[in-house]
Structures are given as structure tokens and as C-alpha cells.
Amino acid sequence: MKGSQKVGMMARLGALLATGVVLGGAASAQMSAYTAVTDARLAAPEASNWLSTRGNQMNWGYSALDKITPANVSKLQPAWAYSTGQSEGHEAAPIVNNGIMFITSPMNKLFALDATTGVMLWKYERELPDDITSCCDVVNRGVAVYGDMVYMGTLDAHMLAFNAKTGKIVWDRTIEDYKKRYTITSAPLIASGRLVTGVHGGEYGVRGFLESMDPKTGKSQWKSYTTMKGSYPDGSEAQGGAPTWLTGAYDAASKTIYWGTGNPSPWMDPRRKPTDDLKWSSSLIAVDVATGKIKTGFQYSPNDAWDYDGVNEPILIDTMVNGKSTKSIVSAHRNGYLYRFDRTNGGVKYVGANKYVTVTAYKGLDKTGRPIWDPQHRPDLGKQVNACPSFLGGKNWHPAAYSPQTKLVYIPSNEWCMTIKGAQTKYAAGEAYVGAEFELNAVPNLNYVGNLQAVDPATGKQVWSQTFKAPLWGGVLTTAGGLVFTGTTADRDFVAFDARSGKKLWSFKTNSGVIGQPISYSVNGKQYVAVFSGYGGAIPLWAGPMAQLTKDTPRGGVLWVFAVN
């Protein structure tokens, strides 16, 4: 399969199952002061820490620290750096708890570091099977922390629980059969004392699901499938896709997990009729945290034929709707629309949507938010069309951020199109199950692909934008200091912008393309900003001619940590 990554001999014979070696007395003393992570701390995290991949359970990507500002960001300099020794894509967000940092690299390496110096406290290297296959690089996007433990999903579809102080494995549970091409690439979510994970594998005919576990033991509490019988033809829901491969959000007030689901498997199937919606593929679902029941949902792309995954992060905010503050969700979907939903009482009610990139696949959306297909741009078996955006989306996995100061959402978007047509395929466990042929191409008359844009989520109006010739593939950070941080691919820059005006204020040339998720934290009153530089991921594997824009980007994973000198 195009883009497949065979790990094979990359699972080095010398890899250790676990290394729980604490490096000396000082490090041991530091770990002894590790503070347990509670539900209360996750719901209202301290500004000094970064306890979830997006900073809080609502996916804001926002730091309440304000010591780095537009006035002094020009003095930002490297404080320390750490090389992982891996050359694949580095997409993880560091997690920081009271001066202890946890980072993951490709191939399921996990490191515990001193957050002020970068000194390694312990590490773990997974010994992976030789026959692992993953569609989109061997990435890992980070860990979850709860109690005195750290949790990481793996490429061979296990969930691991580590003692945060020693690195010793507390439990190791198989979530699914990796030989059927189930993988776990993103961090689990902690929700009301439950450990919830999704799975990857939509290009191999897996059946998507969410599973909740007891964080102390790994025992399963519930498992909810995301393909619905009766919405797929001929019982094909068993291989129907809708994977849950990006971390969702949690609304503690309504006890509701919000999670996005991916493409149907295959992308096109001759058995399908236009009335087969293929629920809940390419959707946002609301799940009861106690039972796992899917209470309701919204399907972005019913009977999707373009691979417009619905996994992009739901951001839980309050917005003004008709002059009234409303509990809302905003999400920049792959199909090129920024959606707004009402989440009152744990629901998902469509409010509106606005284009944020070029869209030709749809004529528009009806009053319920359902796409109005354009037959000239909808592919089918033997029918090739050109459609925008490409299957890599107006925005892919790389998360947007929200600032409660500006009330804006900052979207790392991309402008690109594709030629695509259906192709015959049959399901076989462990084999590619795509059902499409495709190639990316440029949007006519545009001289850029990447576009960081500040958008008012209540209206969909763009406030400012910064464009880049090459694609953007990294996350965004907002801060109480009035800054927006993100990274570039071909230019290898980590960049700071003024959150209100969009003015570029600072940049630093890193070792590689920046596709990590930046964070901010403080120790002893000193504020730091951290991000992974290490190009890889889906673009070099899937973007075809558009990947030429980053062909000269060097590889190698380094975590960069900055502070004002």
C-alpha cells in the first residue's frame, strides 16, 4: 500500500522492554516529590503545568502563563534540547507535572526528563513485532497522566501503564489485534477517573471503537463501536472503519466525552447506495462517560468518498449565539468547514459552519449541516474527479488552538486539491482496504499551501492570516501573554505571532520540520515553551507531487525548550 510503513527490522534487537533506571540521588529525590494527578487537577490545571495533550480536557491548546509577551518574546532563546535518536515524524505534545516532563517519540519510546535541564530520569523503549504496519508513519502523539501513573498506547495496539516515578510497567493490556492493523497513535483521555482510548486503522478495514479502562488495573469498563448496523450495506459495518485515532475532549459538567471518528472503509464501495449514511463514520459523537453509550452525534460527511475524516479535535468553548452565551463546540473539519455546535446538556446540535479553505467537493451545506454534493466533484468507481480540499484536509490531525483572551480560534490550515477515483477492492484481514486512487495537486492561482489563520468561531470571519509556501503540519499554542506559537515544515522554523494582529514577532531555525504540538509550562516561576522538531508523518508518504515542497527538509527528532534570557 502506498505510504505503508513496515517496521520490520526497525524493532531493534537491543530494544529494552523497559528501563526504569533513575539516574542518581538528585534525580531520585526529584521523582519522590512527584505529585499525583487528580480529576480536579485535570479539570482545572495549574498554569505552571501541562497535564493533557492540549493543556486541558477541552482541547484549548492554551497556556495561562503570561511572562513571555510581545514585548520580550524577541529574547526567547534555547534553554535546553533533547534528541530522541529517531528519524521519523515527531508529533507528540510533552506533558509536564511539577517539573517532570514526559515525551514520546516514534517507535513508542517514552522519556521522563527534568523539565528545567533536560536530564533524563528514566526511559522506556518498546520491543515491537517485526510485522507492524501503520498507514501514516510510526508516530506517537503523547501520553496521559493520572494518579502516579503514565499511560501510552502503542503501534501494536497495547495500552501500557507506567509508574511515573520509576518507569516500571504496572500493567500491559492488549486492546486489539495488531495483525488486523489496529494501532494506537494518540494519547488516551482521562475522564472522571476512566482511561479512554481510540484506535487507528481505517485504511485496513478495522472497526472503530472507544474503550474505557480502569486506570489502576487496565480492566475494560465498556467498549463502544462506531459503525452502526443497518447504516452499512450487507453487514459491512464489521469492517466499516470509522476509527477513533485522535484524542477527544471531555465535558466534566455533563459527563460527556466528545470524540471524532474517521473515514469509512473502504473509501468507496460498489455495494453502497446514496442513502447509506455509514454512521458513525466521519462524525462527532457524544458519549456517556459512565456507560459508553453514544448519546447523539453529528455526521460531517455522510457516505464520505473523499476520506474527509471527522477526527479533528473538538474544542469546547462558550460562544455568543443570538446574544446569549452558549456552551459550544468548534471544530475545523477536513472538508474545509469550521463547524459550530451547541453542547448544552451534553448534546451535539448543529449551529452553523463556514469555509476556511477552498472547497469544491460540496456545493454547500443545507440548514441541518448536511453536505450538498457536487456530482462533478464526487468520485465513484471508474469516475475520476478533481476535488478540493484533498484527502489530507483543510486541516488534518495537527490541532488548532483557542484563546479565551481574544475569543479566536487559530487554525493551521492547508490549501490543496486532488484527483481521485474509486477502485475495486476486497476485504482481507491485515491488507489495505482503501478503494480509491488519488494524487494531490495545487489550488489554481494560489502561491501558498499553509495558512495560519485567526478566526472568530462565532461568525466564521477571518481576523488575520499568515501564509507559507509549504504545508503546515504542526499544532498551535496560545498563551495569556498574547502570543500564538506554531512551526513550519520546509523552513524548519518555530515561530511566535501577536495573537491579536498576527504580526510575526520571533522565529528560531530548528534542526528539522516542526510538526509537534507546542506547550508552555513554568518551574520556580520561570516560563518555558517547548516543541518537537522532527519532520515525517503523512505528507512525505501520501502527498505525492505536493510533498516536493518539503523534499529537502532534513530528518531527526529534537525537543526544543525555550525561555527568555
DAWO-V418280 format. One line per field, one symbol per residue. ss: DSSP state (H for helix, E for strand, - for the rest). psi: psi as a letter, one per 40 degrees, with the letter a starting at -180 (. if undefined). burial: 1 if it has 9 or more other C-alpha atoms within 8 Angstrom, else 0. Layout:
ss=???
psi=???
burial=???
This chain:
ss=----EE-HHH--------E----HHHHHHHHH----E-HHHHH------E-----------EE---------HHHEEEEEEEE-----------EEE--EEEEEE---EEEEEE-----EEEEEE-------EE---------EEEE-EEEEE----EEEEEE-----EEEEEE---HHH--E-----EEE--EEEE--E-HHH--E-EEEEEE-----EEEEEE---E--EHHHHHHH-E-------EEE----EEEEE---E------------------EEEEEE-----EEEEEE---------------EEEEEEE--EEEEEEEEE----EEEEEE-HHH--EEEEEEE------EEEE-----EEE-HHH--EE-E-EEEE------------EEE----EEEEEEE--EEEEEE-------------EEEEEE--------EEEEEEE-----EEEEEEE--------EEE---EEEEE-----EEEEEE-----EEEEEE---------EEEEE--EEEEEEEE----HHHHH-HHHHHHH-------EEEEEEE-
psi=hheihhdbedgidehidihfhhgidddddddeehhihidddddgiideigeidfdieefdfhheiedhiddedeehihdiihheeieahheihihhhfehhhiiiiffihhhiheddehhdiihhhgiidfhhidfifiheaiiihbfihhhiidffihhhihdddeihdihhhdihdeefhiheiiihhhfeihhiaiifdeefihiiihhihdddehhdihhiehhheeiifeeddfebfifeihaihgddefhhhhiiaiihadiheeiidehdfififihihhhdddehhdiihhdghfheefgifeihhhhihihhfehhhhihihhideehhihihfhffaghhdiiiieihhedidaiaeeehihihdeehiihehhihiiiieeidhadhiiiihedefihhhgihhiaihiiiihiihhheiigdfiiihiiihhfifidihhhhhhddeehhdiihiidiiieiiihiieefihiiiicdefihihihdddehhdiihhadaiheihiiiiihfehhihiihhgiaaddddeebddedeedehiihhhhhhiih.
burial=0011111100100011011111100011001001001010111010111111111111111110110111011001010110100111111111111111111111111111111001011111111111011111111111111101111111111111111101111011000011111111111111100111111111111111111111100101011111110011100010111111111111110011111111111111100100011111111111111001011111111111111111111111111100000111111111111111111101110100101111111110100011111100111110011111111111111111111000111111111111111110001000011111001111100001111111111001010110111111111111111111111111011111111001001100011111111111111000111111111111011111011011001011111111110
